[in-house]
Amino acid sequence: MYWATNEDGSFSYTVKAIAERFDQAAYRVSKTVAEACFARSASQRCSTCARGFIFRSRSDWTSSARFTPSRCQTCIDAEKRRQQEERERANSSKRAAVLTKFEVEANGSTPRAEDLDLSTALALAALLEDAEEVSDGTIIPTVDRADRLTPTVDYDFELLKLLADQQLVRVHPSSPLDSFAWEDDCILTNAYYPTLVSYYLPGTGPLENRVNAYLKSLAPIVSRESWPDRWVDQFSEFWLDLAVSECKAYLVHMLQLHGLDFTPGQKTDDVFRRALKWYSIGQVYYFIWRAARDSAAYQAREKVSAKRAANSAITRISADVDRAYAQGWQISVYRRDSRMPVSTLSHILFSRALQLDDPMAYSPVDLPVRRAGLELAWENIDSESFERLIFQLVVETEGYENVDWLMHTNAPDHGRDVSATRLRRDPLSGHSSQRVAIQCKHWLSRPIRDVDVYQATISIDHWQDPPFDVLVFATSGRFTSDAIAKIERHNSRGERPSIEVWNDARLEFLLNERPHLIRSYELR
């Protein structure tokens, strides 16, 4: 009765009539029919098996009249099973190729932190440190990490490539198949996607033991006070790279909050590198917040495209930074946005290595570039002894000639206490020389300020026959951040003389290579 039709193709009985006939609720009629029987079309046939299509309800029949299928569900399901089996065979073949080409190596040596540069040592630690990211010595792909490796995907890629190029990590064969590059979908190449593959450390023994061995080698030297000497020299550039990455991530985040998509480029890097020489990360955040707000307003006001509005942000930041520095603005330190958790690499550097209470307010000029145990007892000498020490240091250093010392300390020497000729030997360009004036400041009670830099620069102009090429500030103390900023701005303009800084930490490093001078002046 349910499937009976009239000559015109309409159904002979309504569902309501059938329900009344059998004393059933109307909604149960279609359900009972679907469970008990089906109808097969005599005219609509599957293009694969040529059997008539099966219908289990009138709604299926009606819809087929509007959307006639080409194959029956049985053939469709069979095709899906066949394709799945083919994929499984192909994946099995691919996995075998990966296991052969990227077999886990059981020889070699596990990296030791003290043998690496600062950036690679801490990047490798960031890759290994989170227990959730490392299982049995296998490091999961960075795209699957719960916490970011670095502030940006670009920086992730850069550091992973650096670690792989130096063979500090190896690709693990358990990596997802789509993390490798394939030719014709089945031939494995040597290429892979650094952020998509899993890694392990080279060495011998269980993979987990290799991870523990590396982290154990890092633990005694991770604190800044225990860094190897070369790490001290590499720190500023590494901090700048990480700080630029922090600022790029915040810029993209803030623009997205205003509905603007932005992809940082080389100009963005250049602007942030200049800004971070004068301001901390938190202060640069202020310029970013301001630029994102103004770019969104610019789009709404001028009806420009979202891309143009987003690109205007970095131009605004550059202009604001220059204006703020030139006019001496007091810049607030912005806090980290809670929607942007600190990356693992940033945590290791800021919290564990530098032990900063407020990383957002920190700038490298605020902390000494020194190591524990190298401090000298500067209070044991007076100003005249300090000048004599600098004179002897220069006299004994190769590459300096015609060293002269004005014998009256605190005399009106117009900006020079020691002068010398610095020789430069270039195998291609030949020899060249520079006149160097060294201003000695044995100041333990206060740092050198920007006004002191200004006065010394003006005074040295009195020596014009011939003029000095380099002015060196040699001090047993420190410089204020304003003084450092003034020196950097002076040098960036290419003005003569260029200014160099020998602070207490620099002198400690130089004198530790000359222990006889330390003993002579009873500095330790």
C-alpha positions, 0 to 999 in steps of 0.5 A: 500500500505504501509503494502502490502507484496510480497510472500517472505515477502518483502514490495510491494511498496517503501516509495518513490513510495507511496509518488510519487503516492499521491504527498506527501513528502517522510518523511510524508508517515511514519508519516501519516501511524503511525497516521492513522493505524497499522499492527498486526503480525499474527505470533509474539504474546505477551506471556501474552495476546497472541495477535499479536504485533502491529507495526506502522512503517516498522522500528518497523517491521524490528527491531522486526525481529532482537529483538523479544519482549516477551510482548506487550507494553500494557501488559508492561505498565499494569505491570508497573502500577501494580508495581507502585500501589504495591510500593505505598501500601507498602510505605503507610504501611511503612509510617504508621509504621514510624509515629507510631514508631517515633511519634513527642513527645510533652513532655520533655524539650528543650536543653539549651546550657549552660547545654551541653558540648562545642562540643555538644552545637556547633554541635547542633547549626550548625545543626539548624542555617542555615534557609535553612536547617530547615523548621518549626522546622524540620531539613533536612538530612545532605546529602541534606544540601547546606552547609556542617555540618562538614568538613567530612562525618565521623565527621557528623556521629560522631556528629549526633550519639552523639546528638542522643545518648544524646537525644538532637535530635529526628528522625522526621517521615517525614524522607525518607523511605530509611533512616530507616532499614527494615526487609524483606522490610516491618518490621521497626526496630529501626535502621536508617542512621544518615545522611539520616534522618530528626530531631527535638528538644525535648520539648513542643510547636511548633517545630520551637519555640524549635529551636528558644529557643535553639539558644536564649540560645546559643547567650549570651555564644557563644563568647569565653569570655562568655564560661562556665568554663568547655567549656574552659577546653574542648576547646583544644580537641574540636578544635583538633577534628575539625582541624583534620577533616579539614585536612582530608577533604583537604587531600582527596580533594588534592589527588582527584585533582591528580586522587588519591582516598583516605580513611583516617584511624586511622593512618591519625588521629594520624599523623594530631593530632601530627602535629596540636600540633605544627602547625596551620591548614594552616601550615598543609595544606602546608604539605598536598599539598606537599605530594599530589604532591609528591604522584602523581609524585611517581605514574607516576615515579614508575608506582605503583597503584593509591591506593599505591600512595595515601596511601604513602601521609600520610607517607610523611606528617608524615616524613615531619612534624617530619623533619620540627619540628626537623630542625626548618623550617619556614612553610607558612600558606596556605589559605582555598581552595575556592573549599572547603567552610567552614563548618557550625560548623567551621564557628561557632567556628572560626568566632563567638566563637573565632572571628578569623581574620585568622582561618588558622593561629590559634593554641590554644596556641596563645590565653589565656585560660581565661574568662573576669573578672578573670584577676589579677593585676600581676603588683601589686606584685614583684618577691619575692611576686610572689614566696611567693604566689606560695609557699602559693598556694602549701602549701594550696593544698591537696596532697602536702607535705614537701613544701619548699621555697628558701628564696632568690629570684633570687638566683642560685637555679639550677632551683627550687624556690619551691619544694614539694612532690606530693602524689598520692592516688590510691585505686587499686595501693596504694599510690605513690609520686613525687618530684616536683620542681616549677620554678617561673617566674614573667615576665610581659615584655616578655614570656618564651622562648624555651631557658628558658625551656632548661636552667631550664631543664639542671639546675634541673639535678643538683638535683640528690639526689633524682632527681625531677620527675616533673618540673613546670613552674609557670609564671604570663605571657605566653609561646612562641609557640616554648617553648610550642612545646619544652615542648610537645616534651620533654614530648612525649619522656618520659624524666625525669622530666616531665614538667608542665605549670602554665601560667597566665590563669591557675593561675587565675583559681586556685586563683579564688578558693582561694579569700583570697590569691587574697585579701592578695596580692591585685591582684584585 
